[in-house]
Amino acid sequence: MSDGSLRRLVVVGSLNMDSVSEVPALPRPGETVLAVRSSRTPGGKGANQAVSAARHGAAVAMVGCVGDDRDGADLLSSLAAEAVDTSAIRVRARRPTGAAQVIVAADGSNCIVVAAGANAELTSADVDSVLGDLRPADVVLIQLEIPIGTAMAAARTAAGAGARVVLNPAPAQALPAELIRDVDVLVPNLTELVALTGGGAGDLLAQAPARARALAGDRSAIVTLGEHGALVVDRGEATRVPAPRVDAIDTTGAGDAFCGSLASELLRGRPLLYAAIVAVQVGALATTRRGALSGLPRRSEIAGVIAGAADPLPA
């Protein structure tokens, strides 16, 4: 699947074709709104995170499924153009490629509906057959737009090889104890954190450290907080990483930009807090551009941040 001399990031996740509509404001139930513009673009959490990491110079391989259709072919071509190894992406006959309907408002907020399509066909056997050559220096990045059993198999195989396992538990769903056991770093956003830890009353931002500790147990967790940056919980200690002020026009894919960047820094052997500092900047920059995959920043665009990421955080 790749050159054995390199550290590798293996992304196990979804590949979707996104249909994006830009509107003045998100529609209310029963309301019809006219789009300012519309577009069709490659996406899916797995594909977005793979491209984000590849744009940061990581050697990336993608594990997933597409349909035997035009959308699947376009996704494979777009990943290959980003230097992502696509040899472990399975093409399923008579199944449509995954699809997402994305609505983006003028203030950058969005809502997304995903049809799994071929993503639902990714099996544990598919994962096991391509993760057998992992090494301890490798990183495996997983999301949950694939069957939960397949995600569990990927985490189990990776943990057994000594590779570092990063899980973006999105969309939020019940996480089996055996899955969490095999994960090193959990990366939910605040909404997912609340869904995974129960309840939703009061100041959720203030509750985030306690909720993150409860979810992660003795694992590490990074909670993405949008304009508020991120919360890093490592060895029981919580550290807030502030986000830069930006003029956001599209938040679609910002979390994927964060996860891909985070994983690429961990692959380089960077400490978790350092990786989070870089990833916050990448996620913020992604919101200033339209499109999930097309708006993903490159490493060269945040060179100054990377150079200074080892400095103490501001109070």
N, C-alpha and C positions, 0 to 999 in steps of 0.2 A: 504493500500500500504506500510505502514511502521509503526514503533513504534512511537506513537504520543508524547512520552516523549523526542524525539531527534529533534534537528534542522536538517532539511533535505535540500539537494540540489536535485532539480528535473531538469533533463536535457531533453529538448524536441528537438529532432533532428534526424539525419540520422544514419542508420546502413548500411555499405557497406562491401562487400568482395573485398579486394584490390589484384590486380595482379600487382606485382612490377617487373620491369626490370631495372637492373643497367647497364649503358652504359658509355663508355669513355667520350662522350659529347652528349648533346641533339641534336637530328636530326634536320636538316633544312627542309623546305618544299620540299617534293619529294625525300628526302634522306632515305635510309635504313641503319640501323646500327645494328651490332651484340651485343647482351647483354653479359655482363660478367657473370651475374647470374640472376636468376629469382626466385620468390617466391610468395606464396599465403598467405595472412594474413588478419585477421579481421581488420576492420577500419570503416571509416565514421566519419564525424566531431562530430556528437553526441556521438557515442560510444567512440571515442578517448577522448573526453573531460570528459565523465563520468568516464572512467578508470583513467584518470589523477587525477581527484578529489578524487576518491576512494583510490588511492595510497598515497594520502596525509591525509588519515584518515577520510574523510568526509562520512557521511551517504548519499548514492546516490541512486536515483531511475531514471530509464531511461524510457522515453515515446517515442515510435516510432513504426515502422512497418517493418517486414521482410516477405519474401515469404515462402511458404510451401515447402521448398527445403533443400538440404544439407547445402547450405551456411547460410540460416537462422538458422538452428539448431546449426551450428558451432558458429555463432555469439552469440546466446543465451547462449551457454555453456561457451564461453570465458568471457562474462560479468559476469555470475554467479560465475565463478572461481575468479573474481576480487572483489567479494562481492558487486556487483551492483545489486539492486533490479530490476528484469526483469518482474515483474508481470503485468506491464502496457504496455509491448511490444505486439502489436497485430500481429498475423500471418495471412497473406492474402492468401487464396487459389487461385491457378491459376495465381499467380503473382510472377515474379522472385525477389529474394532479390537484393537490390541495389548493383551496382558493380562499381569499379573504376580501370582504367588503369593508373598506376603510372610509370613514367620514371624518373630515378634518375641518374644524371651525376656524374663523379668522383669528381667534385668540390662541391658536395652536393646540387646543384640546381636541380629543378625538374619541370615537367609539368604533369598535371593530367586531365584526362577526366572521368566524372562521368555519369553513367546511373542510373537514379533515381529508377527504378523498384518499389518495394513496398513502398519506401519512399513517393512516390507521392500519396499514398493511405491514409496517415495519415490525419484524418479529425478533424474539430473543435469539433465535438461530442466526438471523442476519447479523446481529450485533456480535455474538460470540465468534462468528467466523472471521470477523475483521479486527477484533480487538485482541487476538491471541498473541500478538507480537509487541504489546505495550511494555514499556520499561518504567522504572521508578521516576525517571526524570520527566516523563510525559504528563500531560494534563488532559483530562476528559471533561468536556463541558456538555451538560444535558439540560433540556427543557421538557415540558410536559404537554406539548402538542402532538405527542406520540403516545401509544398505549403505555399505561403505567407499568405493566409487567415488563415491557421492553426497556423502559427507563431503569427499572430495578436490575435487570440483567446486565445492562451496561455498567451501572455503578458497581455491581458485585464483581464483574470481570475486571474492571479497572482497579478496584481496591485490592483484589487478589494479586494483581501484578505490581502493586505498590505505587501505582500512578496516583496523582492528586485528582480528586473528583470535585467538581464544582457543579452545583445544581441550582438552576433558575426555576423555582417552582411556579411556573406560569403556563397556562392559567391555573389558578389556585384550586387544589383538590386535596382530599385526605392523603397524607403522606404515611405509608406504612412504616413501622418502626425499623424494619429491615432495610428499607431504602435509606432512611436517615443515618443508620449505622454505618453505611458504606460511603457517606458523603463527608468531605472535609470542609467545604465552604458552601453555605446556603445563601442565595442572593434573591430574596423577594423584594417587591416594592411595598410601600406601606399598606396599600389595599390588600395585597396578598398576605402580608403578615397578619393583619387583623382577621382575615378569613381563616387562616390556618390556626390561629390561637383563640378564636371565639370571641363573640361580643363586639361591640363597636361604639360604646357610649363614652362621653368625656373627651378629654384632650388626647387624641390618638398619637400625636407627635411626642407628647411627654411620656406616653406609655410605651413608646417604641423600644427603649432599652430593655425593660422588663419582659416585654413580649418576645423580643429577639433572643434573650437568654433562655426563655422557656422553650422556644422552638428549637434552638440549636443544641441545648444541653451542653455537652463537652465539645461540640463542634464549633467552628467559627461561623459568623453570620455577618452579612453586609446588607443593610436595608437601604434601598434607594428611595430618596425622599423628594424627587423632583427639584423644584427651585430651592429647596432647603438642603440639597446636597446628599449626603449619605451618612449612615451610622454604622460604624465598624465595631463589632463585638468579637473580641479575641481573648481567649483565656479568661473570660468573665469580665474583662475591662471594656467599657464602652467609650468610643471616641467619635465625636462628630466631625465630619469633613464638610466644610462649607462649599457652596456652589458659587461660581462667578455670576454676576448679573449679565443677562443676555436678553436680546429681543427675540423671544421665541415665536416662530411662525408655524411649526409643525412638530409636535412631540412624538409622532409615530416613529418607532424605532430607537428612541433615545435610550431606553432600557437595554436594548440589544447592543447598541454602541458601547454602553457601559460594560456589559458582560463580556463582550469580545475583547475590549481593551484590557479589562481586569485579568482575563485568562492569559492574554499575551504577556502581561507583566509577570504573572506568576510563573509562566513558562520560562521566563528569563531568570527566575530565582529571586525576584524581588520580594521584600516583606509585604504582608497583606495590607498594611496601612499605606505604604508607598503605592502599591497597585491601585488602591481605592482613590487616592489623591489624583492620580493620572486619569482614572476612569471617570471620575466626576467631571473633570474638564472636558473629556471626550463626549460624554453624554450631553453636557450643556451645549457644546458646539453643534452637536447633531440637531438640536432643536431650532437652530437658526437657518436650516435648509429644508427644502421640500423633499419628501420621499424618504422611505425607510432605508432601503439599501443604497440608493443614489446619494443620500445625504450623510453617509458614514464618513467621519473624518479620517485623515491619514496621519501617521505618526509625525511626519515632518511639520504638520500644522500646529502641534503643541510642543515643539522642541524645548521651548523655554520652561514650560511646566514640568516636563520630564526631568530637565536638568536640575530644577529646584525642588523636586518632590521629596528629597531626603531632608529638607530643612524642617525645623519645627513648625507645627501648625499655628496659625494666629490664634490668639486667645479669644 
